[in-house]
Amino acid sequence: MIEATDFRNAMARLTTAVSVITTKGESGVHGFTASAVCSVSDSPPTLLVCMNQAARSHGHFVDHKTLCVNVLGAQHEQISNAFASKLCSEERFQQGCWTTLKTGAPMLEDALVSFDCEIEQIQTVGTHSVFMCRVVAIRQNEQQGGQEESLVYFNRAYHQVGQVQFA
């Protein structure tokens, strides 16, 4: 049997993009930092997002049935930390500039890319919920002019990945 700590230590060696996942509904705005996001299909466009059921905002995502995946750039380490902290929702959203796309879930204006989604299915796996999310709108940040770097998480630390393109 594989121990949970052994699994977590091994997973620390899997480099992952860092995203802030947000939602908005009757109970207000909520969000969390995630590294467990991946593409499922391009027809229809679908993402998979994993969330710990013990997270204080878990019920809000389940109730709202919408979310926005905001993929963070290297400059967003402070925002990632805020959404991973014990700060209340209002304090978290004081970091960065926010707007919305189709669902009303908060979109970080200078995210590398934002995927606005409707949660179509939720499956429980161990301690987490797996959200199957149909993408209903996408916004790519064109303001950086090809000079953005992605914020990634590897070996329990942030790193920057990408390359600056020169004209």
C-alpha positions as CSV (number, residue, x, y, z in Angstrom):
1,M,0.0,0.0,0.0
2,I,1.3,3.5,-0.9
3,E,1.3,5.9,2.0
4,A,-0.3,9.4,1.5
5,T,2.9,11.2,2.3
6,D,4.9,9.0,-0.2
7,F,2.3,9.9,-2.8
8,R,2.5,13.6,-2.0
9,N,6.3,13.6,-2.1
10,A,6.2,11.9,-5.5
11,M,3.6,14.3,-6.8
12,A,5.8,17.3,-5.8
13,R,8.1,16.2,-8.7
14,L,5.2,16.7,-11.2
15,T,5.5,20.2,-12.6
16,T,2.1,21.8,-12.9
17,A,0.7,25.1,-14.0
18,V,-0.8,27.3,-11.3
19,S,-4.3,28.6,-11.7
20,V,-6.8,30.5,-9.5
21,I,-10.3,29.0,-9.8
22,T,-13.2,31.4,-9.1
23,T,-16.9,31.3,-8.9
24,K,-19.8,33.8,-8.2
25,G,-23.4,33.2,-7.2
26,E,-25.9,34.0,-4.5
27,S,-23.3,33.4,-1.8
28,G,-20.8,35.9,-3.3
29,V,-17.4,35.4,-4.9
30,H,-15.1,32.6,-3.9
31,G,-11.8,31.2,-5.2
32,F,-8.8,29.0,-4.6
33,T,-5.4,28.2,-6.0
34,A,-5.2,25.0,-7.9
35,S,-2.6,22.9,-9.7
36,A,-4.9,20.0,-10.6
37,V,-6.4,21.3,-13.8
38,C,-6.2,19.6,-17.2
39,S,-7.8,19.4,-20.6
40,V,-10.2,16.5,-21.2
41,S,-11.5,17.2,-24.7
42,D,-11.7,19.8,-27.4
43,S,-15.0,18.6,-28.7
44,P,-16.8,19.8,-26.7
45,P,-14.1,21.9,-25.0
46,T,-13.9,20.4,-21.5
47,L,-11.6,20.9,-18.5
48,L,-11.1,18.8,-15.4
49,V,-10.7,20.7,-12.1
50,C,-10.0,19.0,-8.8
51,M,-10.9,20.5,-5.4
52,N,-10.5,19.3,-1.9
53,Q,-13.9,18.8,-0.3
54,A,-12.6,20.2,3.0
55,A,-11.9,23.6,1.4
56,R,-14.2,26.2,2.9
57,S,-15.4,27.3,-0.6
58,H,-16.2,23.8,-1.9
59,G,-19.9,24.1,-1.3
60,H,-20.1,27.4,-3.1
61,F,-18.6,25.9,-6.3
62,V,-21.0,22.9,-6.1
63,D,-24.0,25.3,-5.6
64,H,-23.0,27.9,-8.2
65,K,-22.2,25.2,-10.9
66,T,-19.8,27.7,-12.7
67,L,-16.2,28.5,-12.5
68,C,-13.4,30.4,-14.2
69,V,-9.9,28.9,-14.5
70,N,-7.4,31.8,-14.5
71,V,-4.0,30.5,-15.6
72,L,-1.4,32.6,-13.8
73,G,1.7,34.2,-15.2
74,A,5.0,34.6,-13.4
75,Q,4.0,38.0,-12.1
76,H,1.0,36.4,-10.2
77,E,2.8,34.7,-7.3
78,Q,1.3,37.1,-4.8
79,I,-2.2,36.3,-6.1
80,S,-1.6,32.6,-6.0
81,N,-0.5,32.9,-2.4
82,A,-3.5,35.0,-1.4
83,F,-5.9,32.5,-2.9
84,A,-4.1,29.6,-1.1
85,S,-4.1,31.4,2.3
86,K,-6.6,31.8,5.1
87,L,-7.7,35.2,3.9
88,C,-11.4,35.7,3.5
89,S,-12.9,35.9,0.0
90,E,-13.2,39.7,0.0
91,E,-9.5,40.1,0.9
92,R,-8.4,37.6,-1.8
93,F,-10.2,39.5,-4.5
94,Q,-8.5,42.7,-3.5
95,Q,-5.5,41.2,-5.2
96,G,-5.5,41.9,-9.0
97,C,-8.1,43.4,-11.3
98,W,-11.2,41.3,-12.0
99,T,-14.0,41.3,-14.6
100,T,-16.3,38.6,-16.0
101,L,-17.0,36.7,-19.2
102,K,-20.2,34.7,-19.8
103,T,-21.0,32.8,-16.5
104,G,-20.2,35.7,-14.2
105,A,-17.4,33.9,-12.4
106,P,-14.5,36.4,-11.7
107,M,-11.9,36.5,-14.5
108,L,-8.4,37.9,-13.7
109,E,-7.9,40.6,-16.3
110,D,-4.2,39.9,-16.9
111,A,-4.2,36.1,-16.6
112,L,-2.3,34.3,-19.3
113,V,-5.6,32.7,-20.3
114,S,-9.0,32.3,-18.7
115,F,-11.5,29.5,-19.3
116,D,-15.1,30.4,-18.3
117,C,-16.9,27.2,-17.5
118,E,-20.2,25.5,-16.5
119,I,-19.7,22.5,-14.2
120,E,-21.5,19.6,-15.9
121,Q,-20.5,16.7,-13.7
122,I,-19.1,16.3,-10.2
123,Q,-17.4,13.0,-9.1
124,T,-16.1,12.3,-5.6
125,V,-12.7,10.6,-5.5
126,G,-11.2,10.2,-2.1
127,T,-10.8,13.6,-0.4
128,H,-11.5,15.6,-3.6
129,S,-14.3,16.5,-6.0
130,V,-13.5,16.2,-9.7
131,F,-15.4,18.9,-11.6
132,M,-16.0,18.2,-15.3
133,C,-16.3,21.7,-16.8
134,R,-17.7,22.7,-20.2
135,V,-15.8,25.7,-21.5
136,V,-18.3,28.4,-22.6
137,A,-15.8,31.3,-23.1
138,I,-12.1,31.8,-23.4
139,R,-10.0,35.0,-23.1
140,Q,-6.3,35.0,-24.0
141,N,-4.2,37.8,-22.8
142,E,-2.8,39.5,-25.8
143,Q,-1.4,42.6,-23.9
144,Q,1.9,40.9,-23.0
145,G,3.0,40.7,-26.7
146,G,4.4,37.2,-26.4
147,Q,6.6,38.1,-23.4
148,E,4.7,36.2,-20.7
149,E,6.1,33.4,-18.6
150,S,3.9,30.9,-16.9
151,L,3.9,30.4,-13.1
152,V,4.4,26.7,-12.4
153,Y,4.8,24.7,-9.2
154,F,7.6,22.1,-8.8
155,N,9.2,20.5,-5.8
156,R,7.0,22.6,-3.5
157,A,8.2,25.9,-4.9
158,Y,7.2,28.4,-7.7
159,H,9.1,28.6,-10.9
160,Q,8.8,30.5,-14.1
161,V,8.5,28.7,-17.5
162,G,8.3,30.3,-20.9
163,Q,10.4,32.2,-23.3
164,V,10.5,35.8,-24.3
165,Q,9.9,36.3,-28.0
166,F,11.7,39.0,-29.7
167,A,10.3,40.8,-32.8
